Amino acid sequence: MQRVGEIIEASTTDFVAQCYELYQLPPLGGLVKTKDASVELYGIVYSATTTSLEPGRRPIARGKDEATEEAIYKSNPQLTKLLKSEFGALVVGHRQNDKLYHYLPPKPARIHGFVYLCPPEEVKEFSKSLDFLNILINTRLSVSAEELIAACLRQMSRVYEDRHAFLVGAGKELAVLLSGDLNQLKAILGRIRE
Amino acid sequence: MSEQNAQRLGIVVAGSLTKGLEVRLDSAVSVEDMAVGRYVTIEGQKRRFFGMITDISLGVIDQKLTVTPPDVADPFMAEVLAGTSTYGTLHIMPMLTIGGEVVSLDEGPQQVKTTPSHFATVNLASQTDIELVFGKEDEKKFYIGTPLDMETKICLDLEGLVKRSNGIFGKSGTGKTFLTRILLIGMLQKSKAVNLIFDMHNEYGWEGTSEQGRKVKALKQLFPAKVAVFTLDEESSRRRKVSTDFVVRIGYDEIEPEDIGLLRQTLNLTEASVQAVYLLAREFGQKRWIEATLNLGDEEETKNLLNRLSIHESTYRNLRRGLETIRRLPFLLAHSPDNAVKRILDYLDRGTNVVLEFGRYTDVTAYILVANLLTRRIHAQYRERMEKALGEDIAAPHPLVITIEEAHKFLNPEVASQTIFGTIAREMRKYNVTLLVIDQRPSGIDEEVMSQIGTKITCLLDNERDIDSVLAGVSGKSELKSVLSRLESKQQALIFGHAVPMPVVVKTREYGSAKSYKEFVSVEEGEVKKKAEKDIEELWK
């Protein structure tokens, strides 16, 4: 299981994790998980940022005399230590006593909890039920729901042999959930079709 | 049970007992695969319902979709929206409950008195379900056809059928004659009734032709031992190489004033002329009146007679013209050498079915005159025997089914109260005589008679009035109307009434190929064999 970071901020609905390596971010819409004693929390990556380690210190442009971008990092090796990559994940479900639930866990994640990217089998297992789409639709986030849902479904469809069938099934689920908002439905469907 | 392999269609979402149920189709089911007239079962919580699809419609979850339709050129979009945002709905008329209750387990399907609850599953009816409702082919049940798009046999309870008068309706060329042939064969095989068929177009006794011009065998060729062909036109029969059993001749002395009353319309007689007939009959006697009237020659004498009977000159002319038309019918003689009624009754008593061919005399006057005249006497005989049978505890005569074509000429509101056919239709089976009415203009038949018809079999009708008159008094009329007007013009018929538990659309079984004859006849042979075996067994007891 690929470890992608460590939690540095947590709430009931989401958590923020910092990557160990700069730019080693999980993809938007990817399914990640973290453990908290007996409960495993599942989250969907909804945002990612790379900023300066110190809030007051803004990076400055350094590439004037360099030929390539890589050369900048090469000649300033301290940069990787002064910058950090973080990502936010929306909690969409949890596993307790070997049972999967597609709703919020009783307690939020712990700080310094390790965050892993879920392997394909686990993504398959989790996406058997698409109940979590409701959470994605109804949570106000910095990223638009259409983008996030589309990204998430695209990510999940990759683990399926029959991607088309999975996407049609998810599309139908969305058509029911978004029966009152045709435009949003159209926007999402436009983003997930192959 | 059959639930596992049944094809699931959708769920009940709304409806009422009188107006039918709304069923939302599952997204996996294509609305284009559905057809009006198909059978479905509905799995209620306590009972199973049996119903028929009567309408199919399209729905959208959001009206905006109809205003700004999505890009259906994109197959993904179309696939996602089908069955979710856009969906098909079925309108289903629940007809019967099968299984579940104690009564329906004991007595078979029951009339529906409630609706299934919300979200009950709707499946396409399986073969077993249909067999449960319509029964299997057996000694009493006759296989008449298959439901649409299915291989199951739909069977009619013929013994029940012949207890009441029945009707076969349909536009010209929709297969009434074929259907009638099949039904007659059924009666011949599976019921105790004997048939008397007034065969206007010579189609039932011996060879007829199909619309493609192919020759089609008829009753006597298939069941020579059980059918006798009588003819009014020996010459025509001989030309067609029909082996006839008897040539019917009718004497003037057999025509009664009532017969003329019936012919009022076809002979273009006035009301006064019909009255004059009774006066003349009283004057000359029941037996002689036609001959005497036609022989009135001397002007002076005639005038005196008319004055005495206070018949107006013009009335007399009108009547005379009518009687001349009758006189021109070649099968009428001054006095008939043989008693046709007695002959027919002899055959019927032996259990032989009688087909009376009209040969070339296909005009309505001849048909009405002969059919009415013979039927009245036969009915009178039956009545007498039935009364005797009741009083003296002897066997009642065989139930008799009289088949008439162009029934609206006998049973229209003006004459239905006068003709014997009107009487038979109304009094039903009291005297063991019932009718099989064949007609293309059911709206011309008296309402009262129509309401007494037990089972109606109708092929395609497209005249609004005809459809209304056929469906009068049936529950779910408007739904059946849509089914009836969408029947195909060939080989399809809607059956409803006494002999079937619910209205049913059938594709009638094949008739006309060598294989079909074999199927009809083999049943017969099987029965004969069984009977012979039984007889032999009894012999050795």
Boltz contact constraints between the chains, C-beta under 6 A:
constraints:
  - contact:
      token1: [A, 168]
      token2: [B, 79]
      max_distance: 6.0
  - contact:
      token1: [A, 168]
      token2: [B, 80]
      max_distance: 6.0
  - contact:
      token1: [A, 171]
      token2: [B, 80]
      max_distance: 6.0
  - contact:
      token1: [A, 172]
      token2: [B, 80]
      max_distance: 6.0
  - contact:
      token1: [A, 172]
      token2: [B, 84]
      max_distance: 6.0
  - contact:
      token1: [A, 175]
      token2: [B, 80]
      max_distance: 6.0
  - contact:
      token1: [A, 175]
      token2: [B, 84]
      max_distance: 6.0
  - contact:
      token1: [A, 175]
      token2: [B, 85]
      max_distance: 6.0
  - contact:
      token1: [A, 176]
      token2: [B, 84]
      max_distance: 6.0
  - contact:
      token1: [A, 179]
      token2: [B, 61]
      max_distance: 6.0
  - contact:
      token1: [A, 182]
      token2: [B, 62]
      max_distance: 6.0
  - contact:
      token1: [A, 182]
      token2: [B, 64]
      max_distance: 6.0
  - contact:
      token1: [A, 189]
      token2: [B, 77]
      max_distance: 6.0
  - contact:
      token1: [A, 189]
      token2: [B, 80]
      max_distance: 6.0
  - contact:
      token1: [A, 193]
      token2: [B, 76]
      max_distance: 6.0
